[in-house]
Amino acid sequence: MVEKGKDKIHFYYPIKTNFMCLQCHGNSSKNIEIATMATLRILHPEDKAVNYDVNGARGVLSISWDKKR
């Protein structure tokens, strides 16, 4: 989405999960390898960022810049 204001232009693009994301953030029994899950539990024991699915919205990329006159 592009939003053109009086002095600025704003660009927004959704951040969605894809297959690559699911290797660490997918379903622990079908997407994440056992060794990967073990490492994640050691490095990030409090992490709850799992069970995501493909095309799930995770956030928005936002870029703004001044309009050229």
C-alpha positions, 0 to 999 in steps of 0.5 A, spaced: 500 500 500 502 506 498 499 513 501 501 519 498 501 525 503 502 532 502 509 532 504 511 525 505 510 518 501 508 512 506 509 505 503 507 499 507 508 491 505 505 485 510 510 481 513 508 474 512 510 467 514 513 462 508 516 455 508 523 458 510 520 461 517 516 454 519 523 451 519 523 455 526 516 457 527 512 452 525 509 446 528 514 443 532 511 436 530 511 437 523 515 443 521 521 443 526 526 438 526 528 435 532 535 438 533 533 445 531 527 444 536 532 442 541 537 448 539 531 453 540 529 451 547 537 452 549 538 458 546 531 461 547 527 457 552 522 463 553 520 463 546 513 462 544 513 464 537 511 457 534 505 454 531 505 459 525 502 457 518 504 459 511 501 466 509 500 468 516 501 475 517 506 477 522 507 484 521 508 490 517 514 493 513 513 501 513 518 506 509 516 513 509 520 518 505 519 526 503 516 528 497 520 531 492 518 538 490 
